[in-house]
Amino acid sequence: MIYEYYGKKPKIAGSAYIADYVTITGDVEIGEESSVWFNTSIRGDVAPTIIGNKVNIQDNSVLHQSPDNPLILEDEVTVGHSVILHSCKIRKKALIGMGSTILDNAEIGEGAFIGAGSLVPPGKVIPPNSMAFGRPAKVIRELNDHDISEMKRISREYAEKGQYYKSLKPLS
């Protein structure tokens, strides 16, 4: 469901795929070829949420903000299943592993990888091209060629999968 909130309407690119049972409210922008998967909630009822191009937000994720503190996802970001993002900044080509939580004013650097189940506390900065893991998340190493290749594969496959699903007609 897509809702206006006090005059703010979500702006969703025509090439974006929005799965069934997704809720998007208020001041939300979603870029070209992005995909938002089943049972995700994106509420733009406190501050803006800006989602770039070719971003994939996987099933059961929750995106929200604190007052005057937007949530920003740059291009080609991957957000794994059941992730919580709250008033943070995710730089392009980063991957947030499933079940992770990224809190207010945290910044995930370009091409960084946040391991599954991690907690990035408020204000924490994860450098570009690094892997961070844990609760609280700590940088454990630089990314290697295999990591980068896998992140590109996941991003590409979700962009393709979103376009495929967009073309389908539901069976019921």
N, CA, C and O of each residue as an XYZ file, in Angstrom:
688
protein
N       0.833     -1.172      0.000
C       0.000      0.000      0.000
C       0.885      1.245      0.000
O       1.927      1.286      0.654
N       0.461      2.226     -0.723
C       1.192      3.482     -0.802
C       0.256      4.579     -0.284
O      -0.864      4.742     -0.768
N       0.747      5.327      0.713
C      -0.079      6.338      1.358
C       0.575      7.707      1.294
O       1.795      7.842      1.390
N      -0.274      8.726      1.128
C       0.137     10.113      1.328
C       0.119     10.360      2.836
O      -0.699      9.792      3.560
N       1.026     11.210      3.293
C       1.035     11.569      4.705
C       1.136     13.083      4.822
O       2.175     13.656      4.493
N       0.081     13.740      5.283
C       0.017     15.196      5.421
C       0.559     15.902      4.178
O       1.412     16.785      4.264
N       0.047     15.492      3.037
C       0.395     16.140      1.773
C       1.675     15.649      1.122
O       1.983     16.056      0.002
N       2.421     14.797      1.781
C       3.652     14.233      1.206
C       3.319     12.889      0.572
O       2.832     11.972      1.233
N       3.598     12.796     -0.746
C       3.317     11.568     -1.476
C       4.625     10.898     -1.875
O       5.556     11.572     -2.316
N       4.705      9.579     -1.726
C       5.897      8.887     -2.207
C       6.100      9.121     -3.705
O       5.139      9.163     -4.473
N       7.366      9.274     -4.107
C       7.738      9.415     -5.515
C       8.522      8.163     -5.881
O       9.643      7.949     -5.421
N       7.902      7.349     -6.719
C       8.473      6.048     -7.069
C       8.711      6.013     -8.569
O       7.778      6.194     -9.351
N       9.957      5.780     -8.977
C      10.289      5.725    -10.405
C       9.464      4.639    -11.087
O       9.179      3.594    -10.500
N       9.092      4.899    -12.315
C       8.283      3.952    -13.078
C       8.940      2.600    -13.276
O       8.243      1.596    -13.426
N      10.250      2.548    -13.282
C      10.952      1.278    -13.489
C      11.224      0.539    -12.183
O      11.792     -0.552    -12.207
N      10.833      1.107    -11.048
C      11.033      0.430     -9.761
C      10.016     -0.694     -9.610
O       8.906     -0.610    -10.137
N      10.395     -1.734     -8.896
C       9.486     -2.831     -8.583
C       9.134     -2.764     -7.107
O      10.015     -2.747     -6.247
N       7.842     -2.728     -6.821
C       7.338     -2.728     -5.454
C       6.494     -3.992     -5.304
O       5.443     -4.119     -5.932
N       6.951     -4.920     -4.476
C       6.269     -6.204     -4.303
C       4.959     -6.034     -3.531
O       4.682     -4.978     -2.962
N       4.174     -7.094     -3.531
C       2.944     -7.108     -2.746
C       3.268     -7.003     -1.261
O       4.331     -7.421     -0.802
N       2.324     -6.435     -0.529
C       2.388     -6.316      0.930
C       3.516     -5.405      1.409
O       3.984     -5.534      2.540
N       3.947     -4.495      0.559
C       4.881     -3.445      0.942
C       4.057     -2.227      1.337
O       3.035     -1.937      0.715
N       4.495     -1.519      2.362
C       3.852     -0.270      2.758
C       4.868      0.861      2.619
O       5.973      0.786      3.156
N       4.481      1.904      1.893
C       5.326      3.082      1.695
C       4.464      4.297      2.000
O       3.395      4.473      1.415
N       4.939      5.142      2.930
C       4.150      6.303      3.326
C       4.970      7.581      3.279
O       6.154      7.584      3.617
N       4.338      8.657      2.861
C       4.877      9.992      3.019
C       6.053     10.360      2.151
O       6.072     10.063      0.956
N       7.036     11.007      2.748
C       8.158     11.641      2.063
C       9.237     10.612      1.723
O      10.282     10.544      2.370
N       8.958      9.817      0.695
C       9.849      8.742      0.261
C      10.090      8.886     -1.234
O       9.150      9.085     -2.004
N      11.354      8.787     -1.646
C      11.715      8.751     -3.066
C      12.430      7.434     -3.342
O      13.320      7.025     -2.597
N      12.024      6.775     -4.431
C      12.639      5.513     -4.831
C      13.061      5.642     -6.284
O      12.242      5.962     -7.146
N      14.355      5.389     -6.562
C      14.934      5.609     -7.876
C      14.708      4.486     -8.875
O      14.103      3.456     -8.573
N      15.211      4.723    -10.060
C      15.061      3.814    -11.206
C      15.625      2.423    -10.908
O      16.681      2.272    -10.294
N      14.874      1.407    -11.372
C      15.255     -0.002    -11.299
C      15.539     -0.492     -9.883
O      16.185     -1.523     -9.695
N      15.055      0.247     -8.894
C      15.158     -0.234     -7.514
C      14.044     -1.244     -7.272
O      13.056     -1.290     -8.004
N      14.225     -2.057     -6.223
C      13.199     -3.040     -5.890
C      12.998     -3.077     -4.385
O      13.948     -3.024     -3.604
N      11.734     -3.168     -4.006
C      11.349     -3.258     -2.602
C      10.523     -4.534     -2.483
O       9.487     -4.681     -3.131
N      10.999     -5.453     -1.647
C      10.458     -6.805     -1.621
C       9.426     -7.003     -0.517
O       9.281     -6.169      0.377
N       8.723     -8.111     -0.597
C       7.549     -8.459      0.188
C       7.667     -8.100      1.676
O       8.688     -8.337      2.322
N       6.580     -7.520      2.186
C       6.403     -7.228      3.609
C       7.362     -6.179      4.173
O       7.593     -6.138      5.381
N       7.908     -5.349      3.321
C       8.782     -4.268      3.778
C       7.945     -3.033      4.109
O       6.913     -2.787      3.485
N       8.399     -2.263      5.092
C       7.741     -1.023      5.484
C       8.734      0.130      5.359
O       9.815      0.103      5.947
N       8.346      1.146      4.578
C       9.160      2.360      4.439
C       8.261      3.526      4.811
O       7.362      3.895      4.055
N       8.507      4.106      5.985
C       7.668      5.197      6.469
C       8.429      6.509      6.382
O       9.457      6.697      7.034
N       7.908      7.406      5.571
C       8.456      8.751      5.465
C       7.562      9.734      6.186
O       7.195     10.769      5.628
N       7.206      9.422      7.427
C       6.265     10.258      8.169
C       6.933     11.099      9.254
O       6.251     11.774     10.025
N       8.266     11.060      9.316
C       9.005     11.858     10.294
C      10.015     12.755      9.582
O      10.142     13.937      9.899
N      10.731     12.178      8.615
C      11.729     12.888      7.810
C      11.796     12.159      6.468
O      11.206     11.088      6.324
N      12.504     12.719      5.485
C      12.578     12.063      4.179
C      13.361     10.748      4.207
O      14.279     10.557      5.005
N      12.964      9.862      3.311
C      13.748      8.673      2.971
C      14.048      8.787      1.486
O      13.136      8.893      0.666
N      15.328      8.763      1.145
C      15.756      8.900     -0.247
C      16.501      7.632     -0.628
O      17.525      7.288     -0.039
N      15.962      6.948     -1.628
C      16.509      5.671     -2.092
C      16.936      5.860     -3.540
O      16.130      6.257     -4.382
N      18.203      5.576     -3.830
C      18.759      5.809     -5.155
C      18.322      4.792     -6.194
O      17.313      4.105     -6.034
N      19.106      4.711     -7.264
C      18.844      3.806     -8.381
C      19.452      2.428     -8.119
O      20.508      2.302     -7.500
N      18.756      1.404     -8.607
C      19.202      0.010     -8.517
C      19.503     -0.425     -7.084
O      20.428     -1.200     -6.838
N      18.715      0.082     -6.154
C      18.795     -0.340     -4.757
C      17.833     -1.499     -4.584
O      16.737     -1.479     -5.142
N      18.226     -2.511     -3.816
C      17.273     -3.571     -3.499
C      17.111     -3.647     -1.990
O      18.081     -3.718     -1.236
N      15.849     -3.629     -1.577
C      15.491     -3.704     -0.166
C      14.688     -4.981     -0.010
O      13.546     -5.076     -0.461
N      15.299     -5.951      0.631
C      14.723     -7.291      0.638
C      13.653     -7.456      1.714
O      13.469     -6.600      2.579
N      12.958     -8.585      1.628
C      11.772     -8.912      2.406
C      11.901     -8.568      3.893
O      12.950     -8.752      4.510
N      10.795     -8.062      4.439
C      10.618     -7.826      5.877
C      11.500     -6.733      6.463
O      11.685     -6.684      7.679
N      12.040     -5.870      5.640
C      12.871     -4.785      6.158
C      12.001     -3.611      6.622
O      10.859     -3.454      6.188
N      12.568     -2.792      7.514
C      11.872     -1.627      8.059
C      12.794     -0.423      7.921
O      13.934     -0.448      8.384
N      12.288      0.640      7.276
C      13.048      1.870      7.083
C      12.268      3.021      7.695
O      11.091      3.217      7.389
N      12.935      3.789      8.571
C      12.265      4.894      9.251
C      13.303      5.939      9.647
O      14.492      5.772      9.373
N      12.850      7.028     10.297
C      13.743      8.132     10.628
C      13.370      8.765     11.952
O      12.304      8.517     12.516
N      14.306      9.608     12.436
C      14.057     10.510     13.560
C      13.776     11.900     12.991
O      14.097     12.160     11.831
N      13.183     12.799     13.785
C      12.865     14.135     13.271
C      14.090     14.856     12.704
O      15.170     14.854     13.296
N      13.883     15.470     11.540
C      14.920     16.258     10.864
C      16.193     15.458     10.588
O      17.280     16.032     10.520
N      16.072     14.168     10.432
C      17.237     13.297     10.246
C      16.906     12.257      9.174
O      16.462     11.156      9.500
N      17.118     12.599      7.894
C      16.696     11.705      6.810
C      17.450     10.374      6.784
O      18.520     10.217      7.372
N      16.854      9.453      6.092
C      17.472      8.162      5.782
C      17.848      8.206      4.314
O      17.004      8.491      3.465
N      19.125      7.922      4.002
C      19.606      8.029      2.627
C      20.301      6.732      2.214
O      21.216      6.261      2.888
N      19.852      6.171      1.104
C      20.491      5.015      0.490
C      20.918      5.433     -0.907
O      20.076      5.739     -1.751
N      22.219      5.447     -1.154
C      22.716      5.843     -2.466
C      22.533      4.692     -3.465
O      21.996      3.644     -3.106
N      22.969      4.878     -4.695
C      22.764      3.911     -5.770
C      23.407      2.554     -5.493
O      24.451      2.457     -4.848
N      22.750      1.510     -6.001
C      23.233      0.129     -6.020
C      23.512     -0.453     -4.640
O      24.399     -1.292     -4.484
N      22.762     -0.013     -3.651
C      22.863     -0.567     -2.302
C      22.029     -1.836     -2.233
O      20.955     -1.919     -2.830
N      22.532     -2.823     -1.501
C      21.776     -4.035     -1.202
C      21.443     -4.040      0.277
O      22.325     -3.899      1.124
N      20.151     -4.205      0.583
C      19.669     -4.293      1.956
C      19.082     -5.686      2.112
O      18.063     -5.999      1.497
N      19.713     -6.525      2.926
C      19.295     -7.917      3.085
C      17.955     -8.064      3.793
O      17.357     -7.081      4.232
N      17.498     -9.291      3.894
C      16.216     -9.612      4.524
C      16.190     -9.148      5.983
O      17.178     -9.278      6.706
N      15.057     -8.611      6.395
C      14.795     -8.258      7.797
C      15.806     -7.284      8.387
O      16.236     -7.442      9.530
N      16.182     -6.284      7.610
C      17.100     -5.244      8.075
C      16.286     -4.062      8.596
O      15.213     -3.759      8.075
N      16.810     -3.390      9.640
C      16.231     -2.146     10.131
C      17.235     -1.030      9.851
O      18.390     -1.093     10.273
N      16.771     -0.008      9.129
C      17.582      1.183      8.853
C      16.850      2.372      9.455
O      15.663      2.573      9.195
N      17.562      3.163     10.263
C      16.914      4.285     10.946
C      17.800      5.520     10.879
O      18.843      5.574     11.530
N      17.387      6.518     10.089
C      18.084      7.814      9.989
C      19.594      7.668      9.813
O      20.374      8.342     10.486
N      19.993      6.794      8.912
C      21.413      6.579      8.646
C      21.705      6.897      7.180
O      20.803      7.231      6.411
N      22.969      6.788      6.814
C      23.368      7.033      5.436
C      24.137      5.800      4.960
O      25.121      5.388      5.576
N      23.668      5.220      3.850
C      24.300      4.052      3.250
C      24.856      4.496      1.898
O      24.100      4.823      0.984
N      26.161      4.503      1.785
C      26.816      4.964      0.555
C      26.704      3.910     -0.549
O      26.429      2.740     -0.286
N      26.926      4.357     -1.796
C      26.675      3.482     -2.937
C      27.484      2.188     -2.890
O      28.616      2.122     -2.411
N      26.821      1.173     -3.419
C      27.353     -0.176     -3.581
C      27.645     -0.895     -2.272
O      28.316     -1.927     -2.275
N      27.151     -0.366     -1.149
C      27.303     -1.058      0.131
C      26.287     -2.200      0.216
O      25.271     -2.200     -0.478
N      26.583     -3.165      1.076
C      25.680     -4.290      1.322
C      25.445     -4.379      2.823
O      26.385     -4.401      3.618
N      24.173     -4.430      3.193
C      23.787     -4.580      4.594
C      23.233     -5.992      4.748
O      22.185     -6.316      4.190
N      23.931     -6.824      5.497
C      23.559     -8.226      5.649
C      22.257     -8.419      6.400
O      21.855     -7.581      7.207
N      21.608     -9.530      6.121
C      20.286     -9.797      6.685
C      20.294     -9.746      8.207
O      21.245    -10.158      8.871
N      19.190     -9.220      8.725
C      19.015     -9.144     10.162
C      19.822     -8.054     10.852
O      19.863     -8.012     12.081
N      20.456     -7.184     10.104
C      21.261     -6.116     10.701
C      20.405     -4.903     11.039
O      19.318     -4.714     10.495
N      20.925     -4.082     11.955
C      20.284     -2.836     12.343
C      21.321     -1.721     12.247
O      22.411     -1.827     12.810
N      20.975     -0.654     11.530
C      21.855      0.505     11.376
C      21.100      1.700     11.950
O      20.007      2.024     11.487
N      21.681      2.359     12.962
C      20.961      3.382     13.711
C      21.346      4.808     13.326
O      22.210      5.028     12.477
N      20.690      5.763     13.965
C      20.769      7.182     13.639
C      22.204      7.694     13.491
O      23.082      7.430     14.312
N      22.392      8.433     12.410
C      23.648      9.116     12.086
C      24.831      8.182     11.849
O      25.969      8.643     11.758
N      24.580      6.883     11.748
C      25.641      5.967     11.316
C      25.832      6.166      9.824
O      24.895      6.523      9.110
N      27.048      5.935      9.357
C      27.329      6.036      7.927
C      28.115      4.800      7.495
O      29.150      4.456      8.065
N      27.582      4.152      6.471
C      28.222      2.966      5.900
C      28.911      3.419      4.625
O      28.260      3.908      3.702
N      30.236      3.256      4.575
C      31.028      3.759      3.465
C      30.748      3.059      2.144
O      30.199      1.958      2.104
N      31.139      3.724      1.069
C      30.943      3.193     -0.269
C      31.569      1.805     -0.387
O      32.732      1.602     -0.039
N      30.778      0.858     -0.882
C      31.265     -0.495     -1.112
C      31.538     -1.295      0.144
O      32.159     -2.355      0.065
N      31.094     -0.822      1.310
C      31.312     -1.563      2.553
C      30.313     -2.716      2.665
O      29.263     -2.712      2.023
N      30.657     -3.688      3.483
C      29.857     -4.900      3.681
C      29.608     -5.041      5.176
O      30.550     -5.176      5.958
N      28.338     -5.008      5.572
C      27.955     -5.201      6.969
C      27.455     -6.633      7.100
O      26.459     -7.002      6.478
N      28.138     -7.442      7.905
C      27.796     -8.854      8.046
C      26.430     -9.068      8.680
O      25.934     -8.222      9.424
N      25.836    -10.205      8.375
C      24.496    -10.547      8.860
C      24.419    -10.432     10.379
O      25.337    -10.823     11.100
N      23.295     -9.883     10.843
C      23.028     -9.803     12.274
C      23.785     -8.713     13.011
O      23.789     -8.693     14.241
N      24.416     -7.819     12.296
C      25.223     -6.782     12.937
C      24.367     -5.625     13.450
O      23.250     -5.402     12.984
N      24.917     -4.902     14.413
C      24.309     -3.692     14.949
C      25.326     -2.568     14.809
O      26.387     -2.588     15.433
N      24.983     -1.586     13.976
C      25.843     -0.407     13.819
C      25.211      0.685     14.675
O      24.129      1.176     14.354
N      25.889      1.076     15.779
C      25.288      2.021     16.721
C      25.232      3.444     16.180
O      25.854      3.755     15.164
N      24.484      4.302     16.862
C      24.357      5.688     16.412
C      25.724      6.360     16.230
O      26.608      6.252     17.079
N      25.867      7.056     15.095
C      27.066      7.839     14.826
C      28.280      7.066     14.364
O      29.289      7.681     14.017
N      28.230      5.756     14.342
C      29.382      4.934     13.928
C      29.613      5.098     12.429
O      28.659      5.108     11.652
N      30.867      5.227     12.021
C      31.233      5.333     10.607
C      32.015      4.086     10.230
O      33.036      3.765     10.839
N      31.522      3.393      9.221
C      32.219      2.213      8.679
C      32.912      2.671      7.402
O      32.253      3.186      6.498
N      34.235      2.493      7.310
C      34.963      3.004      6.141
C      34.600      2.275      4.844
O      34.100      1.151      4.874
N      34.856      2.926      3.709
C      34.605      2.288      2.411
C      35.386      0.978      2.272
O      36.458      0.799      2.849
N      34.801      0.066      1.479
C      35.462     -1.184      1.086
C      35.970     -2.009      2.252
O      37.002     -2.672      2.155
N      35.232     -1.963      3.363
C      35.619     -2.766      4.520
C      34.464     -3.675      4.907
O      33.313     -3.432      4.545
N      34.793     -4.734      5.654
C      33.775     -5.624      6.193
C      33.684     -5.369      7.683
O      34.693     -5.379      8.388
N      32.470     -5.141      8.160
C      32.224     -4.954      9.587
C      31.207     -5.995     10.028
O      30.304     -6.368      9.278
N      31.372     -6.452     11.255
C      30.520     -7.530     11.745
C      30.416     -7.418     13.257
O      31.357     -6.976     13.916
N      29.282     -7.814     13.807
C      29.129     -7.923     15.256
C      28.095     -6.979     15.825
O      27.468     -6.191     15.118
N      27.940     -7.095     17.165
C      26.976     -6.305     17.929
C      27.683     -5.772     19.154
O      27.677     -6.444     20.186
N      28.290     -4.603     19.097
C      28.278     -3.622     18.015
C      29.247     -4.009     16.893
O      30.211     -4.743     17.111
N      28.972     -3.507     15.709
C      29.788     -3.832     14.534
C      31.183     -3.244     14.686
O      31.364     -2.111     15.130
N      32.167     -4.062     14.297
C      33.559     -3.628     14.256
C      34.128     -4.018     12.903
O      33.778     -5.065     12.357
N      34.994     -3.190     12.364
C      35.647     -3.517     11.096
C      36.565     -4.707     11.360
O      37.388     -4.687     12.275
N      36.406     -5.750     10.533
C      37.241     -6.937     10.727
C      38.297     -7.100      9.643
O      39.323     -7.746      9.859
N      38.039     -6.501      8.455
C      39.045     -6.598      7.393
C      38.622     -5.764      6.190
O      37.490     -5.291      6.098
N      39.566     -5.602      5.279
C      39.260     -5.000      3.979
C      38.564     -6.054      3.120
O      38.770     -7.253      3.309
N      37.745     -5.602      2.184
C      37.102     -6.543      1.266
C      38.120     -7.090      0.278
O      39.066     -6.404     -0.109
N      37.907     -8.337     -0.122
C      38.768     -8.936     -1.149
C      37.998     -9.008     -2.473
O      36.819     -8.657     -2.533
N      38.663     -9.459     -3.511
C      38.041     -9.515     -4.837
C      36.793    -10.393     -4.851
O      35.818    -10.078     -5.533
N      36.822    -11.491     -4.102
C      35.659    -12.385     -4.047
C      34.460    -11.666     -3.412
O      33.344    -11.756     -3.924
N      34.687    -10.959     -2.308
C      33.609    -10.210     -1.653
C      32.982     -9.210     -2.620
O      31.760     -9.139     -2.749
N      33.823     -8.449     -3.288
C      33.351     -7.405     -4.205
C      32.569     -8.025     -5.355
O      31.533     -7.502     -5.768
N      33.071     -9.139     -5.867
C      32.389     -9.839     -6.955
C      31.011    -10.328     -6.512
O      30.039    -10.201     -7.257
N      30.923    -10.881     -5.313
C      29.639    -11.362     -4.792
C      28.654    -10.210     -4.584
O      27.468    -10.343     -4.883
N      29.147     -9.084     -4.071
C      28.272     -7.931     -3.862
C      27.721     -7.418     -5.184
O      26.548     -7.057     -5.271
N      28.568     -7.385     -6.219
C      28.113     -6.960     -7.551
C      27.090     -7.938     -8.106
O      26.090     -7.525     -8.692
N      27.335     -9.237     -7.923
C      26.410    -10.262     -8.412
C      25.041    -10.101     -7.760
O      24.019    -10.120     -8.446
N      25.018     -9.945     -6.442
C      23.747     -9.812     -5.727
C      22.985     -8.583     -6.212
O      21.787     -8.655     -6.487
N      23.680     -7.466     -6.313
C      23.043     -6.230     -6.777
C      22.475     -6.397     -8.177
O      21.333     -6.017     -8.437
N      23.264     -6.962     -9.073
C      22.830     -7.169    -10.462
C      21.627     -8.114    -10.514
O      20.650     -7.837    -11.210
N      21.695     -9.224     -9.781
C      20.611    -10.200     -9.822
C      19.308     -9.625     -9.264
O      18.230     -9.924     -9.778
N      19.399     -8.808     -8.224
C      18.172     -8.209     -7.692
C      17.592     -7.184     -8.652
O      16.371     -7.071     -8.763
N      18.439     -6.435     -9.348
C      17.925     -5.491    -10.362
C      17.205     -6.269    -11.466
O      16.123     -5.874    -11.901
N      17.802     -7.367    -11.916
C      17.175     -8.194    -12.957
C      15.907     -8.858    -12.439
O      14.888     -8.882    -13.129
N      15.969     -9.395    -11.228
C      14.819    -10.082    -10.638
C      13.648     -9.120    -10.461
O      12.501     -9.484    -10.716
N      13.933     -7.895    -10.026
C      12.884     -6.897     -9.858
C      12.179     -6.605    -11.165
O      10.953     -6.501    -11.208
N      12.959     -6.471    -12.243
C      12.355     -6.194    -13.546
C      11.534     -7.390    -14.033
O      10.492     -7.214    -14.664
N      12.005     -8.603    -13.739
C      11.245     -9.791    -14.118
C       9.913     -9.840    -13.350
O       8.852    -10.015    -13.949
N       9.981     -9.686    -12.037
C       8.757     -9.707    -11.234
C       7.797     -8.613    -11.667
O       6.582     -8.810    -11.668
N       8.336     -7.469    -12.032
C       7.493     -6.348    -12.467
C       6.657     -6.749    -13.692
O       5.545     -6.256    -13.878
N       7.197     -7.633    -14.513
C       6.510     -8.030    -15.749
C       5.456     -9.124    -15.511
O       4.647     -9.397    -16.398
N       5.456     -9.746    -14.337
C       4.539    -10.859    -14.066
C       3.145    -10.390    -13.701
O       2.953     -9.292    -13.178
N       2.195    -11.232    -13.984
C       0.827    -11.026    -13.529
C       0.575    -12.027    -12.401
O       0.869    -13.213    -12.554
N       0.037    -11.566    -11.272
C      -0.232    -12.504    -10.166
C      -1.169    -13.626    -10.600
O      -2.039    -13.425    -11.447
N      -0.987    -14.802    -10.019
C      -1.826    -15.953    -10.338
C      -3.196    -15.853     -9.664
O      -4.163    -16.466    -10.118
N      -3.273    -15.091     -8.598
C      -4.583    -14.968     -7.911
C      -4.860    -13.547     -7.531
O      -5.905    -13.255     -6.951
